[in-house]
Amino acid sequence: MVVAKAVAVGPVAHADGTYGAIYARPGGPNWAISLGQPTPAKAEDRAMVSCNHIACDKKLAFTDCGALAQRGFDYYAASGPTQPAAESAALAGLPDSSIATSGCNGSSPREENFRS
């Protein structure tokens, strides 16, 4: 007898040759994620501009999934093969934090940001 078990893994990165990046402002409330960009440079540029370029630093460039954990104005970014894996890695890197943003490449290009 064969028993099948379904497991929900969340969004999975696609090996489609797209890139993502996460930027955040050290000691401040700004962050941005860029997904599905055609080159690493384009992903970093879109995230930097979306974050408010002068004040933000690159936290992560990735080809699969990325996540940004936040605790106050402290940030930790991590990548993984799935969105839940990236989020778990980011949370493990910054105890007592929550996920500010996350996503996977393989979709249409997009940016998301928070600025105050």
Backbone bond lengths (Angstrom), bond angles and torsions (degrees), N, CA, C in turn:
res aa  C-N    CA-C-N  psi(-1)  N-CA   C-N-CA  omega(-1)  CA-C   N-CA-C  phi
1 M - - - 1.431 - - 1.529 108.71 -
2 V 1.322 116.21 136.74 1.456 122.45 177.81 1.518 108.12 -109.34
3 V 1.313 115.38 130.05 1.460 120.64 178.95 1.521 108.00 -112.27
4 A 1.303 115.95 126.83 1.464 120.72 178.55 1.522 109.10 -100.92
5 K 1.302 114.93 142.46 1.454 120.28 179.62 1.527 108.47 -129.20
6 A 1.300 117.04 127.18 1.462 121.22 178.47 1.521 109.30 -88.07
7 V 1.303 115.52 137.14 1.455 121.39 178.99 1.524 108.23 -129.07
8 A 1.300 116.67 126.37 1.463 120.82 176.62 1.517 108.73 -85.14
9 V 1.314 116.70 124.01 1.456 120.04 -178.40 1.520 113.26 -113.50
10 G 1.304 118.47 -5.95 1.458 120.29 -178.78 1.507 110.82 78.43
11 P 1.333 116.81 -177.39 1.453 120.44 -179.08 1.523 111.64 -58.24
12 V 1.314 114.38 138.11 1.459 121.96 -178.59 1.516 108.16 -115.39
13 A 1.310 116.35 142.46 1.457 120.55 176.93 1.514 109.76 -68.02
14 H 1.305 115.41 148.81 1.452 121.01 177.31 1.520 108.33 -110.61
15 A 1.310 116.40 137.09 1.457 120.74 178.86 1.524 108.78 -79.32
16 D 1.325 116.07 67.09 1.456 120.09 -176.44 1.515 112.63 -108.37
17 G 1.316 117.24 8.49 1.451 120.61 177.51 1.514 114.92 77.95
18 T 1.333 118.13 20.40 1.463 119.74 176.45 1.526 110.17 -102.21
19 Y 1.318 114.99 165.40 1.457 121.12 -171.92 1.522 111.11 -131.37
20 G 1.328 114.72 155.79 1.449 121.34 177.22 1.514 110.59 -134.93
21 A 1.326 116.03 163.29 1.463 121.64 177.91 1.524 109.07 -152.36
22 I 1.323 114.68 152.02 1.464 122.22 176.16 1.524 108.16 -127.12
23 Y 1.320 115.99 131.35 1.460 123.20 175.05 1.521 108.36 -122.63
24 A 1.341 116.96 150.57 1.462 121.76 175.59 1.523 108.94 -149.10
25 R 1.320 115.33 154.51 1.461 121.41 179.34 1.519 109.50 -90.72
26 P 1.330 117.97 118.44 1.461 120.12 178.38 1.533 110.84 -60.10
27 G 1.309 116.29 126.59 1.455 120.96 178.18 1.514 114.74 71.23
28 G 1.329 116.98 13.13 1.461 119.94 -178.45 1.517 111.88 -137.64
29 P 1.329 116.70 175.15 1.458 120.73 -172.06 1.528 115.48 -88.70
30 N 1.324 119.38 0.51 1.461 120.53 -174.56 1.524 112.44 -86.78
31 W 1.356 115.79 140.29 1.463 121.65 170.60 1.521 108.94 -153.52
32 A 1.339 115.97 160.81 1.466 120.80 177.75 1.520 109.50 -154.61
33 I 1.341 115.28 149.05 1.457 122.23 173.99 1.525 107.48 -127.54
34 S 1.310 115.66 140.22 1.460 122.49 175.87 1.519 107.14 -123.09
35 L 1.330 116.92 134.36 1.468 121.99 -176.77 1.523 111.11 -131.96
36 G 1.342 115.61 153.57 1.455 121.70 171.72 1.518 114.95 68.42
37 Q 1.313 117.92 27.68 1.463 121.24 -178.48 1.533 110.64 -86.67
38 P 1.344 118.19 151.77 1.463 121.05 -174.20 1.525 115.15 -73.67
39 T 1.339 118.22 -21.17 1.466 121.50 179.77 1.528 109.34 -139.94
40 P 1.345 116.88 158.33 1.467 118.92 175.48 1.534 111.46 -59.94
41 A 1.332 116.94 -40.76 1.465 120.29 -179.37 1.526 111.33 -62.34
42 K 1.320 117.68 -40.82 1.465 121.29 179.11 1.531 110.25 -65.60
43 A 1.338 117.52 -41.17 1.467 121.13 178.73 1.523 110.41 -61.55
44 E 1.335 116.49 -45.51 1.461 120.23 -179.77 1.525 111.26 -66.77
45 D 1.331 117.16 -41.73 1.458 120.68 179.57 1.526 111.18 -62.42
46 R 1.319 117.78 -46.04 1.469 121.34 -178.51 1.532 110.86 -63.88
47 A 1.336 117.67 -41.36 1.469 120.39 179.14 1.524 110.84 -68.10
48 M 1.331 116.95 -41.42 1.458 120.73 -179.50 1.533 110.75 -62.69
49 V 1.315 117.39 -47.88 1.463 121.31 180.00 1.526 110.56 -64.01
50 S 1.323 116.60 -42.81 1.460 121.13 -179.04 1.527 111.65 -65.13
51 C 1.325 116.70 -30.58 1.469 121.44 -178.49 1.525 112.22 -77.51
52 N 1.297 117.67 -29.49 1.470 125.78 -174.13 1.519 106.57 108.25
53 H 1.301 114.53 69.47 1.457 127.95 -163.36 1.514 119.39 -32.93
54 I 1.293 121.03 -46.16 1.458 120.14 -173.87 1.525 111.96 -65.91
55 A 1.309 117.57 -37.86 1.462 121.13 -173.55 1.524 114.03 -88.99
56 C 1.329 118.97 -8.55 1.467 120.93 -172.56 1.524 112.71 -106.51
57 D 1.322 115.72 148.76 1.465 123.22 177.59 1.516 109.97 -115.27
58 K 1.333 115.17 150.37 1.464 119.39 175.70 1.520 109.00 -70.10
59 K 1.318 116.13 128.98 1.456 122.10 176.49 1.518 111.12 -102.77
60 L 1.352 117.35 -31.14 1.460 119.90 -175.03 1.520 110.12 -165.08
61 A 1.334 116.12 139.68 1.464 123.30 166.32 1.522 105.35 -119.74
62 F 1.337 117.65 138.96 1.461 119.26 -173.34 1.524 111.44 -150.32
63 T 1.337 114.73 159.86 1.464 121.17 177.58 1.516 111.82 -111.45
64 D 1.308 117.80 -11.96 1.469 120.83 -178.07 1.528 109.16 -111.11
65 C 1.306 118.78 -105.77 1.465 123.17 178.13 1.526 109.41 -118.78
66 G 1.313 116.40 148.83 1.457 121.26 179.18 1.517 110.87 -134.46
67 A 1.334 115.80 154.71 1.463 121.23 179.18 1.521 109.28 -146.32
68 L 1.330 115.40 150.09 1.454 122.22 178.09 1.520 108.80 -122.79
69 A 1.338 115.83 117.70 1.462 121.36 174.60 1.526 107.78 -91.44
70 Q 1.336 115.67 145.92 1.459 121.11 -178.24 1.521 110.02 -136.11
71 R 1.343 114.87 135.25 1.467 122.64 172.27 1.523 105.64 -135.71
72 G 1.324 116.43 104.59 1.466 119.40 -172.03 1.517 108.75 63.14
73 F 1.336 116.61 -122.57 1.458 120.83 175.97 1.523 111.65 -107.90
74 D 1.330 117.19 22.89 1.462 122.49 173.02 1.521 108.07 -99.16
75 Y 1.338 116.37 141.21 1.460 121.37 -176.72 1.520 110.71 -132.79
76 Y 1.324 114.93 151.40 1.464 121.02 172.45 1.524 107.09 -146.15
77 A 1.323 116.56 126.79 1.465 121.49 -179.00 1.522 109.90 -112.09
78 A 1.328 115.70 145.92 1.464 121.32 179.06 1.525 109.21 -149.14
79 S 1.325 114.86 159.16 1.465 120.20 177.62 1.518 109.66 -118.73
80 G 1.324 115.59 168.00 1.457 121.66 178.26 1.516 109.87 -169.38
81 P 1.330 117.13 170.00 1.462 121.09 -178.33 1.524 113.55 -72.12
82 T 1.338 117.17 -19.20 1.467 122.17 177.26 1.524 107.96 -134.65
83 Q 1.312 116.57 163.79 1.460 120.36 178.48 1.531 111.53 -62.68
84 P 1.344 119.70 -45.02 1.468 118.66 176.75 1.533 112.94 -61.38
85 A 1.329 117.80 -35.91 1.467 120.41 178.86 1.525 110.55 -66.67
86 A 1.323 117.43 -42.42 1.465 120.94 177.84 1.527 110.55 -63.78
87 E 1.325 116.92 -43.07 1.460 120.76 179.23 1.522 111.36 -63.76
88 S 1.324 117.43 -42.76 1.472 120.73 178.54 1.518 111.14 -61.82
89 A 1.331 116.82 -41.94 1.464 120.78 179.71 1.528 110.92 -65.69
90 A 1.326 117.32 -40.13 1.468 120.19 178.85 1.528 110.98 -66.00
91 L 1.324 117.07 -43.95 1.466 120.72 178.84 1.526 111.62 -64.55
92 A 1.333 116.93 -36.25 1.468 120.56 178.20 1.527 111.02 -66.77
93 G 1.320 116.77 -29.88 1.457 120.93 -179.10 1.520 114.22 -79.49
94 L 1.330 117.36 -15.28 1.462 121.50 179.95 1.527 108.57 -140.54
95 P 1.337 117.03 86.79 1.468 120.71 -177.61 1.530 112.33 -54.46
96 D 1.323 115.36 149.65 1.467 123.35 178.80 1.532 113.07 60.19
97 S 1.329 115.87 33.21 1.463 120.81 179.44 1.522 109.97 -111.88
98 S 1.314 115.75 177.64 1.461 121.89 173.53 1.528 108.08 -133.79
99 I 1.318 116.21 163.30 1.459 120.69 -179.08 1.527 109.40 -79.93
100 A 1.328 115.79 121.66 1.465 121.50 176.63 1.523 110.17 -82.61
101 T 1.333 116.63 -41.38 1.459 121.84 179.59 1.519 109.17 -160.77
102 S 1.327 115.65 155.94 1.462 121.07 175.08 1.516 108.45 -161.72
103 G 1.324 115.61 162.74 1.457 119.88 177.76 1.506 111.02 177.91
104 C 1.329 114.89 171.05 1.459 121.91 -179.18 1.520 110.25 -124.72
105 N 1.317 115.88 147.75 1.454 121.13 172.46 1.519 108.50 -71.64
106 G 1.312 116.09 170.07 1.454 120.06 179.89 1.508 112.50 106.13
107 S 1.313 115.94 1.57 1.458 120.21 177.83 1.524 108.21 -115.33
108 S 1.297 116.37 -177.65 1.463 120.40 175.42 1.523 108.97 -62.90
109 P 1.325 117.55 149.11 1.463 119.45 178.49 1.530 111.15 -56.28
110 R 1.331 115.76 137.20 1.461 120.15 177.25 1.516 109.89 -157.52
111 E 1.319 115.32 158.47 1.456 122.95 174.40 1.521 108.36 -128.81
112 E 1.302 114.74 151.26 1.462 121.85 174.39 1.515 105.87 -139.11
113 N 1.335 117.33 140.83 1.454 118.45 179.98 1.514 111.36 -147.93
114 F 1.327 113.70 166.49 1.457 121.81 171.33 1.515 106.15 -135.17
115 R 1.318 116.93 125.69 1.464 122.78 176.57 1.518 107.89 -136.49
116 S 1.313 115.94 138.72 1.468 117.49 175.81 1.502 110.00 -121.20
